[in-house]
Amino acid sequence: MITLIAAIDRRRAIGYQNRLLYRLPNDLKRFKALTTGHTIIMGRRTFESLPKGALPDRRNIVLSRHGAECPGAEVYPSLEEALRHCVRGEDIYIIGGESVYVQAMPLANRLCLTEIDAEAPHADAFFPVVDLARWHEKSRDVHPADEKHPCSYAFVDYESSSPSAMIGI
């Protein structure tokens, strides 16, 4: 199963200058809980943005057309090549950035989004449009702003009404 996981604001913004837009501790906990023990695929710039490099207890795969050095991660030149090295039935999480999300959206079975009820003043990376003709909301868990979370947000899971059969995973 291929899942895209991201935190998006009301404009679908996901980042600015290779950094997350919001620091939401509960979003980070959810990300860790969902991805631990599974394969994560990301672009090179997303890998470079990780403060400690490869994320522990996960198979890290980085996409780099130029074979960048990414300690603790496998590197492949394309999403297609990376997916060929995954095992049938393996849970794969696409964790960014924008171009990787765009490439993976047609192949995905599920979206795990943190929908943030705010608009970042600056953004240069965006999540693809979620076509509600294809994607159906499966669950929504709403959380109000609090002392650790500057704005309200919701954990929203979507499933595809027509998962892609383009790959054998």
PyMOL CGO cylinders between C-alpha atoms (Angstrom):
from pymol import cmd
from pymol.cgo import CYLINDER

trace = [
    CYLINDER, 0.00, 0.00, 0.00, 1.26, 3.46, -0.90, 0.3, 1, 1, 1, 1, 1, 1,
    CYLINDER, 1.26, 3.46, -0.90, 0.30, 6.29, 1.46, 0.3, 1, 1, 1, 1, 1, 1,
    CYLINDER, 0.30, 6.29, 1.46, 1.05, 9.98, 1.10, 0.3, 1, 1, 1, 1, 1, 1,
    CYLINDER, 1.05, 9.98, 1.10, 1.52, 11.60, 4.51, 0.3, 1, 1, 1, 1, 1, 1,
    CYLINDER, 1.52, 11.60, 4.51, 1.74, 15.36, 4.98, 0.3, 1, 1, 1, 1, 1, 1,
    CYLINDER, 1.74, 15.36, 4.98, 0.71, 18.37, 7.06, 0.3, 1, 1, 1, 1, 1, 1,
    CYLINDER, 0.71, 18.37, 7.06, -1.05, 20.92, 4.86, 0.3, 1, 1, 1, 1, 1, 1,
    CYLINDER, -1.05, 20.92, 4.86, -2.55, 24.34, 5.52, 0.3, 1, 1, 1, 1, 1, 1,
    CYLINDER, -2.55, 24.34, 5.52, -5.78, 25.69, 3.99, 0.3, 1, 1, 1, 1, 1, 1,
    CYLINDER, -5.78, 25.69, 3.99, -3.94, 26.44, 0.72, 0.3, 1, 1, 1, 1, 1, 1,
    CYLINDER, -3.94, 26.44, 0.72, -2.30, 22.99, 0.70, 0.3, 1, 1, 1, 1, 1, 1,
    CYLINDER, -2.30, 22.99, 0.70, 1.05, 24.62, 1.58, 0.3, 1, 1, 1, 1, 1, 1,
    CYLINDER, 1.05, 24.62, 1.58, 3.58, 22.17, 3.06, 0.3, 1, 1, 1, 1, 1, 1,
    CYLINDER, 3.58, 22.17, 3.06, 6.83, 24.10, 3.35, 0.3, 1, 1, 1, 1, 1, 1,
    CYLINDER, 6.83, 24.10, 3.35, 8.95, 27.17, 2.92, 0.3, 1, 1, 1, 1, 1, 1,
    CYLINDER, 8.95, 27.17, 2.92, 12.68, 27.18, 2.15, 0.3, 1, 1, 1, 1, 1, 1,
    CYLINDER, 12.68, 27.18, 2.15, 12.87, 23.41, 2.80, 0.3, 1, 1, 1, 1, 1, 1,
    CYLINDER, 12.87, 23.41, 2.80, 11.30, 23.67, 6.28, 0.3, 1, 1, 1, 1, 1, 1,
    CYLINDER, 11.30, 23.67, 6.28, 7.94, 22.66, 7.69, 0.3, 1, 1, 1, 1, 1, 1,
    CYLINDER, 7.94, 22.66, 7.69, 5.47, 25.50, 8.11, 0.3, 1, 1, 1, 1, 1, 1,
    CYLINDER, 5.47, 25.50, 8.11, 4.15, 24.54, 11.54, 0.3, 1, 1, 1, 1, 1, 1,
    CYLINDER, 4.15, 24.54, 11.54, 5.51, 22.74, 14.56, 0.3, 1, 1, 1, 1, 1, 1,
    CYLINDER, 5.51, 22.74, 14.56, 2.66, 20.60, 15.83, 0.3, 1, 1, 1, 1, 1, 1,
    CYLINDER, 2.66, 20.60, 15.83, 3.91, 18.03, 18.38, 0.3, 1, 1, 1, 1, 1, 1,
    CYLINDER, 3.91, 18.03, 18.38, 0.85, 15.81, 17.93, 0.3, 1, 1, 1, 1, 1, 1,
    CYLINDER, 0.85, 15.81, 17.93, 1.40, 15.75, 14.16, 0.3, 1, 1, 1, 1, 1, 1,
    CYLINDER, 1.40, 15.75, 14.16, 5.01, 14.64, 14.69, 0.3, 1, 1, 1, 1, 1, 1,
    CYLINDER, 5.01, 14.64, 14.69, 3.83, 11.90, 17.08, 0.3, 1, 1, 1, 1, 1, 1,
    CYLINDER, 3.83, 11.90, 17.08, 1.26, 10.69, 14.56, 0.3, 1, 1, 1, 1, 1, 1,
    CYLINDER, 1.26, 10.69, 14.56, 3.86, 10.71, 11.78, 0.3, 1, 1, 1, 1, 1, 1,
    CYLINDER, 3.86, 10.71, 11.78, 6.21, 8.60, 13.91, 0.3, 1, 1, 1, 1, 1, 1,
    CYLINDER, 6.21, 8.60, 13.91, 3.46, 6.17, 14.96, 0.3, 1, 1, 1, 1, 1, 1,
    CYLINDER, 3.46, 6.17, 14.96, 2.29, 5.62, 11.38, 0.3, 1, 1, 1, 1, 1, 1,
    CYLINDER, 2.29, 5.62, 11.38, 5.68, 5.34, 9.66, 0.3, 1, 1, 1, 1, 1, 1,
    CYLINDER, 5.68, 5.34, 9.66, 7.79, 3.44, 12.21, 0.3, 1, 1, 1, 1, 1, 1,
    CYLINDER, 7.79, 3.44, 12.21, 8.56, -0.06, 11.00, 0.3, 1, 1, 1, 1, 1, 1,
    CYLINDER, 8.56, -0.06, 11.00, 7.71, 0.80, 7.40, 0.3, 1, 1, 1, 1, 1, 1,
    CYLINDER, 7.71, 0.80, 7.40, 9.37, 2.17, 4.27, 0.3, 1, 1, 1, 1, 1, 1,
    CYLINDER, 9.37, 2.17, 4.27, 9.49, 5.93, 3.76, 0.3, 1, 1, 1, 1, 1, 1,
    CYLINDER, 9.49, 5.93, 3.76, 10.29, 7.51, 0.41, 0.3, 1, 1, 1, 1, 1, 1,
    CYLINDER, 10.29, 7.51, 0.41, 11.38, 11.12, 0.06, 0.3, 1, 1, 1, 1, 1, 1,
    CYLINDER, 11.38, 11.12, 0.06, 13.20, 13.48, -2.24, 0.3, 1, 1, 1, 1, 1, 1,
    CYLINDER, 13.20, 13.48, -2.24, 16.80, 14.48, -1.61, 0.3, 1, 1, 1, 1, 1, 1,
    CYLINDER, 16.80, 14.48, -1.61, 15.92, 17.94, -0.30, 0.3, 1, 1, 1, 1, 1, 1,
    CYLINDER, 15.92, 17.94, -0.30, 13.45, 16.46, 2.18, 0.3, 1, 1, 1, 1, 1, 1,
    CYLINDER, 13.45, 16.46, 2.18, 16.20, 14.11, 3.38, 0.3, 1, 1, 1, 1, 1, 1,
    CYLINDER, 16.20, 14.11, 3.38, 18.57, 17.05, 3.76, 0.3, 1, 1, 1, 1, 1, 1,
    CYLINDER, 18.57, 17.05, 3.76, 15.97, 18.87, 5.88, 0.3, 1, 1, 1, 1, 1, 1,
    CYLINDER, 15.97, 18.87, 5.88, 15.85, 16.07, 8.47, 0.3, 1, 1, 1, 1, 1, 1,
    CYLINDER, 15.85, 16.07, 8.47, 17.76, 17.34, 11.53, 0.3, 1, 1, 1, 1, 1, 1,
    CYLINDER, 17.76, 17.34, 11.53, 19.45, 14.00, 12.28, 0.3, 1, 1, 1, 1, 1, 1,
    CYLINDER, 19.45, 14.00, 12.28, 19.48, 12.41, 8.84, 0.3, 1, 1, 1, 1, 1, 1,
    CYLINDER, 19.48, 12.41, 8.84, 17.80, 9.07, 8.18, 0.3, 1, 1, 1, 1, 1, 1,
    CYLINDER, 17.80, 9.07, 8.18, 14.78, 8.45, 10.40, 0.3, 1, 1, 1, 1, 1, 1,
    CYLINDER, 14.78, 8.45, 10.40, 15.30, 5.55, 12.82, 0.3, 1, 1, 1, 1, 1, 1,
    CYLINDER, 15.30, 5.55, 12.82, 13.33, 2.30, 12.73, 0.3, 1, 1, 1, 1, 1, 1,
    CYLINDER, 13.33, 2.30, 12.73, 12.25, 2.83, 9.13, 0.3, 1, 1, 1, 1, 1, 1,
    CYLINDER, 12.25, 2.83, 9.13, 13.60, 1.87, 5.75, 0.3, 1, 1, 1, 1, 1, 1,
    CYLINDER, 13.60, 1.87, 5.75, 14.65, 5.24, 4.31, 0.3, 1, 1, 1, 1, 1, 1,
    CYLINDER, 14.65, 5.24, 4.31, 14.63, 5.63, 0.53, 0.3, 1, 1, 1, 1, 1, 1,
    CYLINDER, 14.63, 5.63, 0.53, 15.76, 8.86, -1.10, 0.3, 1, 1, 1, 1, 1, 1,
    CYLINDER, 15.76, 8.86, -1.10, 15.14, 9.88, -4.70, 0.3, 1, 1, 1, 1, 1, 1,
    CYLINDER, 15.14, 9.88, -4.70, 18.10, 11.62, -6.32, 0.3, 1, 1, 1, 1, 1, 1,
    CYLINDER, 18.10, 11.62, -6.32, 18.74, 11.86, -10.05, 0.3, 1, 1, 1, 1, 1, 1,
    CYLINDER, 18.74, 11.86, -10.05, 22.42, 12.46, -9.34, 0.3, 1, 1, 1, 1, 1, 1,
    CYLINDER, 22.42, 12.46, -9.34, 23.03, 9.71, -6.75, 0.3, 1, 1, 1, 1, 1, 1,
    CYLINDER, 23.03, 9.71, -6.75, 23.49, 12.00, -3.75, 0.3, 1, 1, 1, 1, 1, 1,
    CYLINDER, 23.49, 12.00, -3.75, 25.17, 10.67, -0.60, 0.3, 1, 1, 1, 1, 1, 1,
    CYLINDER, 25.17, 10.67, -0.60, 22.43, 10.01, 1.95, 0.3, 1, 1, 1, 1, 1, 1,
    CYLINDER, 22.43, 10.01, 1.95, 23.85, 8.12, 4.96, 0.3, 1, 1, 1, 1, 1, 1,
    CYLINDER, 23.85, 8.12, 4.96, 21.45, 5.53, 6.31, 0.3, 1, 1, 1, 1, 1, 1,
    CYLINDER, 21.45, 5.53, 6.31, 19.25, 5.58, 3.21, 0.3, 1, 1, 1, 1, 1, 1,
    CYLINDER, 19.25, 5.58, 3.21, 18.98, 3.74, -0.07, 0.3, 1, 1, 1, 1, 1, 1,
    CYLINDER, 18.98, 3.74, -0.07, 19.18, 6.09, -3.06, 0.3, 1, 1, 1, 1, 1, 1,
    CYLINDER, 19.18, 6.09, -3.06, 17.38, 5.56, -6.38, 0.3, 1, 1, 1, 1, 1, 1,
    CYLINDER, 17.38, 5.56, -6.38, 17.17, 7.85, -9.42, 0.3, 1, 1, 1, 1, 1, 1,
    CYLINDER, 17.17, 7.85, -9.42, 13.37, 7.73, -9.72, 0.3, 1, 1, 1, 1, 1, 1,
    CYLINDER, 13.37, 7.73, -9.72, 10.19, 6.82, -7.87, 0.3, 1, 1, 1, 1, 1, 1,
    CYLINDER, 10.19, 6.82, -7.87, 9.59, 3.97, -10.32, 0.3, 1, 1, 1, 1, 1, 1,
    CYLINDER, 9.59, 3.97, -10.32, 13.04, 2.52, -9.60, 0.3, 1, 1, 1, 1, 1, 1,
    CYLINDER, 13.04, 2.52, -9.60, 12.56, 2.86, -5.85, 0.3, 1, 1, 1, 1, 1, 1,
    CYLINDER, 12.56, 2.86, -5.85, 9.18, 1.10, -6.00, 0.3, 1, 1, 1, 1, 1, 1,
    CYLINDER, 9.18, 1.10, -6.00, 10.73, -1.75, -8.01, 0.3, 1, 1, 1, 1, 1, 1,
    CYLINDER, 10.73, -1.75, -8.01, 12.96, -2.39, -4.97, 0.3, 1, 1, 1, 1, 1, 1,
    CYLINDER, 12.96, -2.39, -4.97, 10.02, -2.59, -2.58, 0.3, 1, 1, 1, 1, 1, 1,
    CYLINDER, 10.02, -2.59, -2.58, 8.33, -5.84, -1.62, 0.3, 1, 1, 1, 1, 1, 1,
    CYLINDER, 8.33, -5.84, -1.62, 4.75, -6.69, -2.54, 0.3, 1, 1, 1, 1, 1, 1,
    CYLINDER, 4.75, -6.69, -2.54, 2.49, -5.94, 0.42, 0.3, 1, 1, 1, 1, 1, 1,
    CYLINDER, 2.49, -5.94, 0.42, 4.99, -3.56, 2.02, 0.3, 1, 1, 1, 1, 1, 1,
    CYLINDER, 4.99, -3.56, 2.02, 3.54, -0.38, 3.55, 0.3, 1, 1, 1, 1, 1, 1,
    CYLINDER, 3.54, -0.38, 3.55, 5.19, 2.59, 1.84, 0.3, 1, 1, 1, 1, 1, 1,
    CYLINDER, 5.19, 2.59, 1.84, 4.85, 6.17, 3.04, 0.3, 1, 1, 1, 1, 1, 1,
    CYLINDER, 4.85, 6.17, 3.04, 5.68, 9.05, 0.72, 0.3, 1, 1, 1, 1, 1, 1,
    CYLINDER, 5.68, 9.05, 0.72, 6.87, 11.88, 2.97, 0.3, 1, 1, 1, 1, 1, 1,
    CYLINDER, 6.87, 11.88, 2.97, 7.72, 14.66, 0.47, 0.3, 1, 1, 1, 1, 1, 1,
    CYLINDER, 7.72, 14.66, 0.47, 8.56, 16.96, -1.06, 0.3, 1, 1, 1, 1, 1, 1,
    CYLINDER, 8.56, 16.96, -1.06, 6.20, 18.54, -3.52, 0.3, 1, 1, 1, 1, 1, 1,
    CYLINDER, 6.20, 18.54, -3.52, 7.48, 16.86, -6.71, 0.3, 1, 1, 1, 1, 1, 1,
    CYLINDER, 7.48, 16.86, -6.71, 7.54, 13.41, -5.08, 0.3, 1, 1, 1, 1, 1, 1,
    CYLINDER, 7.54, 13.41, -5.08, 3.94, 13.88, -3.89, 0.3, 1, 1, 1, 1, 1, 1,
    CYLINDER, 3.94, 13.88, -3.89, 2.91, 14.87, -7.43, 0.3, 1, 1, 1, 1, 1, 1,
    CYLINDER, 2.91, 14.87, -7.43, 4.59, 11.77, -8.91, 0.3, 1, 1, 1, 1, 1, 1,
    CYLINDER, 4.59, 11.77, -8.91, 3.16, 9.43, -6.26, 0.3, 1, 1, 1, 1, 1, 1,
    CYLINDER, 3.16, 9.43, -6.26, -0.43, 10.75, -6.11, 0.3, 1, 1, 1, 1, 1, 1,
    CYLINDER, -0.43, 10.75, -6.11, -1.68, 8.61, -9.05, 0.3, 1, 1, 1, 1, 1, 1,
    CYLINDER, -1.68, 8.61, -9.05, -0.16, 5.49, -7.46, 0.3, 1, 1, 1, 1, 1, 1,
    CYLINDER, -0.16, 5.49, -7.46, -1.39, 6.04, -3.91, 0.3, 1, 1, 1, 1, 1, 1,
    CYLINDER, -1.39, 6.04, -3.91, -4.06, 4.07, -2.10, 0.3, 1, 1, 1, 1, 1, 1,
    CYLINDER, -4.06, 4.07, -2.10, -4.32, 6.32, 0.95, 0.3, 1, 1, 1, 1, 1, 1,
    CYLINDER, -4.32, 6.32, 0.95, -3.68, 9.85, 2.19, 0.3, 1, 1, 1, 1, 1, 1,
    CYLINDER, -3.68, 9.85, 2.19, -2.90, 10.60, 5.84, 0.3, 1, 1, 1, 1, 1, 1,
    CYLINDER, -2.90, 10.60, 5.84, -3.15, 14.36, 6.11, 0.3, 1, 1, 1, 1, 1, 1,
    CYLINDER, -3.15, 14.36, 6.11, -2.94, 16.78, 8.97, 0.3, 1, 1, 1, 1, 1, 1,
    CYLINDER, -2.94, 16.78, 8.97, -5.19, 19.59, 7.77, 0.3, 1, 1, 1, 1, 1, 1,
    CYLINDER, -5.19, 19.59, 7.77, -4.11, 22.78, 9.54, 0.3, 1, 1, 1, 1, 1, 1,
    CYLINDER, -4.11, 22.78, 9.54, -6.74, 25.48, 9.97, 0.3, 1, 1, 1, 1, 1, 1,
    CYLINDER, -6.74, 25.48, 9.97, -4.43, 28.37, 9.05, 0.3, 1, 1, 1, 1, 1, 1,
    CYLINDER, -4.43, 28.37, 9.05, -2.59, 29.91, 6.12, 0.3, 1, 1, 1, 1, 1, 1,
    CYLINDER, -2.59, 29.91, 6.12, 1.16, 30.28, 6.34, 0.3, 1, 1, 1, 1, 1, 1,
    CYLINDER, 1.16, 30.28, 6.34, 2.34, 33.78, 5.37, 0.3, 1, 1, 1, 1, 1, 1,
    CYLINDER, 2.34, 33.78, 5.37, 5.09, 32.29, 3.19, 0.3, 1, 1, 1, 1, 1, 1,
    CYLINDER, 5.09, 32.29, 3.19, 5.12, 29.00, 1.32, 0.3, 1, 1, 1, 1, 1, 1,
    CYLINDER, 5.12, 29.00, 1.32, 7.00, 27.66, -1.69, 0.3, 1, 1, 1, 1, 1, 1,
    CYLINDER, 7.00, 27.66, -1.69, 5.97, 23.99, -1.64, 0.3, 1, 1, 1, 1, 1, 1,
    CYLINDER, 5.97, 23.99, -1.64, 2.43, 22.66, -1.96, 0.3, 1, 1, 1, 1, 1, 1,
    CYLINDER, 2.43, 22.66, -1.96, 0.60, 19.34, -1.74, 0.3, 1, 1, 1, 1, 1, 1,
    CYLINDER, 0.60, 19.34, -1.74, -1.28, 18.28, -4.89, 0.3, 1, 1, 1, 1, 1, 1,
    CYLINDER, -1.28, 18.28, -4.89, -5.02, 18.93, -5.18, 0.3, 1, 1, 1, 1, 1, 1,
    CYLINDER, -5.02, 18.93, -5.18, -7.05, 16.15, -3.57, 0.3, 1, 1, 1, 1, 1, 1,
    CYLINDER, -7.05, 16.15, -3.57, -9.63, 15.19, -6.19, 0.3, 1, 1, 1, 1, 1, 1,
    CYLINDER, -9.63, 15.19, -6.19, -12.74, 14.32, -4.16, 0.3, 1, 1, 1, 1, 1, 1,
    CYLINDER, -12.74, 14.32, -4.16, -14.08, 12.30, -7.10, 0.3, 1, 1, 1, 1, 1, 1,
    CYLINDER, -14.08, 12.30, -7.10, -11.26, 9.84, -6.43, 0.3, 1, 1, 1, 1, 1, 1,
    CYLINDER, -11.26, 9.84, -6.43, -10.53, 10.34, -2.72, 0.3, 1, 1, 1, 1, 1, 1,
    CYLINDER, -10.53, 10.34, -2.72, -13.10, 9.65, 0.00, 0.3, 1, 1, 1, 1, 1, 1,
    CYLINDER, -13.10, 9.65, 0.00, -12.71, 10.74, 3.58, 0.3, 1, 1, 1, 1, 1, 1,
    CYLINDER, -12.71, 10.74, 3.58, -12.48, 7.71, 5.84, 0.3, 1, 1, 1, 1, 1, 1,
    CYLINDER, -12.48, 7.71, 5.84, -11.86, 9.42, 9.19, 0.3, 1, 1, 1, 1, 1, 1,
    CYLINDER, -11.86, 9.42, 9.19, -11.43, 12.88, 10.71, 0.3, 1, 1, 1, 1, 1, 1,
    CYLINDER, -11.43, 12.88, 10.71, -10.11, 13.63, 14.19, 0.3, 1, 1, 1, 1, 1, 1,
    CYLINDER, -10.11, 13.63, 14.19, -10.37, 17.37, 15.00, 0.3, 1, 1, 1, 1, 1, 1,
    CYLINDER, -10.37, 17.37, 15.00, -8.13, 19.08, 17.57, 0.3, 1, 1, 1, 1, 1, 1,
    CYLINDER, -8.13, 19.08, 17.57, -8.44, 22.66, 18.87, 0.3, 1, 1, 1, 1, 1, 1,
    CYLINDER, -8.44, 22.66, 18.87, -5.51, 25.04, 19.28, 0.3, 1, 1, 1, 1, 1, 1,
    CYLINDER, -5.51, 25.04, 19.28, -3.80, 24.79, 22.68, 0.3, 1, 1, 1, 1, 1, 1,
    CYLINDER, -3.80, 24.79, 22.68, -0.60, 25.85, 24.43, 0.3, 1, 1, 1, 1, 1, 1,
    CYLINDER, -0.60, 25.85, 24.43, 1.52, 23.52, 22.25, 0.3, 1, 1, 1, 1, 1, 1,
    CYLINDER, 1.52, 23.52, 22.25, -0.44, 23.86, 19.01, 0.3, 1, 1, 1, 1, 1, 1,
    CYLINDER, -0.44, 23.86, 19.01, -0.87, 27.44, 17.70, 0.3, 1, 1, 1, 1, 1, 1,
    CYLINDER, -0.87, 27.44, 17.70, -3.87, 26.61, 15.52, 0.3, 1, 1, 1, 1, 1, 1,
    CYLINDER, -3.87, 26.61, 15.52, -6.58, 24.00, 15.25, 0.3, 1, 1, 1, 1, 1, 1,
    CYLINDER, -6.58, 24.00, 15.25, -5.95, 20.99, 13.02, 0.3, 1, 1, 1, 1, 1, 1,
    CYLINDER, -5.95, 20.99, 13.02, -7.50, 17.68, 12.01, 0.3, 1, 1, 1, 1, 1, 1,
    CYLINDER, -7.50, 17.68, 12.01, -6.02, 14.29, 11.26, 0.3, 1, 1, 1, 1, 1, 1,
    CYLINDER, -6.02, 14.29, 11.26, -7.83, 13.24, 8.10, 0.3, 1, 1, 1, 1, 1, 1,
    CYLINDER, -7.83, 13.24, 8.10, -7.45, 9.91, 6.32, 0.3, 1, 1, 1, 1, 1, 1,
    CYLINDER, -7.45, 9.91, 6.32, -8.62, 9.43, 2.75, 0.3, 1, 1, 1, 1, 1, 1,
    CYLINDER, -8.62, 9.43, 2.75, -8.91, 6.25, 0.69, 0.3, 1, 1, 1, 1, 1, 1,
    CYLINDER, -8.91, 6.25, 0.69, -8.88, 6.04, -3.06, 0.3, 1, 1, 1, 1, 1, 1,
    CYLINDER, -8.88, 6.04, -3.06, -12.03, 4.92, -4.82, 0.3, 1, 1, 1, 1, 1, 1,
    CYLINDER, -12.03, 4.92, -4.82, -9.82, 3.78, -7.69, 0.3, 1, 1, 1, 1, 1, 1,
    CYLINDER, -9.82, 3.78, -7.69, -6.39, 2.69, -6.46, 0.3, 1, 1, 1, 1, 1, 1,
    CYLINDER, -6.39, 2.69, -6.46, -3.87, 2.49, -9.23, 0.3, 1, 1, 1, 1, 1, 1,
    CYLINDER, -3.87, 2.49, -9.23, -2.98, -0.89, -10.67, 0.3, 1, 1, 1, 1, 1, 1,
    CYLINDER, -2.98, -0.89, -10.67, 0.09, 0.62, -12.37, 0.3, 1, 1, 1, 1, 1, 1,
    CYLINDER, 0.09, 0.62, -12.37, 2.53, -1.13, -10.07, 0.3, 1, 1, 1, 1, 1, 1,
    CYLINDER, 2.53, -1.13, -10.07, 2.61, -4.52, -8.44, 0.3, 1, 1, 1, 1, 1, 1,
    CYLINDER, 2.61, -4.52, -8.44, 2.91, -3.40, -4.82, 0.3, 1, 1, 1, 1, 1, 1,
]
cmd.load_cgo(trace, "trace")
